[in-house]
Amino acid sequence: MGFAGFALAETIDPGEPPALLFHGTNDPTVPFALGRGTGDALVAAGITCDFVAHDDGRWIAPNVDDAINRTDAFLRRELG
């Protein structure tokens, strides 16, 4: 799970665990394109990735209840 972060594409290996990434389009610290690129690189490596974009800055989402529900659904799906 990641909140407003990114990974260098060359550090992503097939077989990594599934990822849930939240990233704000208005993040003043980590450009949105870097977070989106991480999600794309994970998918390209065959890794399940749920990428949640929101219009907030560095917070996980403007609607915390929605973020909790998405996280719960992701964990239930991936962990069974």
Residue pairs with C-beta under 8 A, 6 or more apart in sequence:
1 19
1 20
1 21
1 22
1 71
1 74
2 19
2 20
2 21
2 22
2 23
2 35
2 38
3 21
3 22
3 23
3 60
4 22
4 23
4 24
4 27
4 29
4 30
4 35
4 58
4 60
5 21
5 23
5 30
5 35
5 38
6 30
6 34
6 35
6 37
6 38
7 38
7 41
9 37
9 38
9 41
12 38
12 41
12 42
12 45
12 47
13 45
14 45
14 46
14 47
15 47
16 42
16 45
16 47
17 47
18 47
18 48
18 49
18 50
18 74
18 78
19 39
19 42
19 47
19 48
19 49
19 50
20 49
20 50
20 52
20 70
20 71
20 74
21 35
21 38
21 39
21 49
21 50
21 51
21 52
22 52
22 54
22 60
22 61
22 67
23 30
23 32
23 35
23 36
23 51
23 52
23 53
23 54
24 32
24 53
24 54
24 55
24 56
24 57
24 58
24 59
25 32
25 53
25 54
25 55
26 32
26 55
26 56
26 57
27 35
27 57
27 58
28 57
28 58
29 58
30 58
32 53
35 51
36 51
36 53
39 49
39 51
42 48
42 49
43 49
48 78
50 70
50 74
52 61
52 67
52 70
54 61
54 62
54 63
55 62
56 62
60 67
61 67
61 70
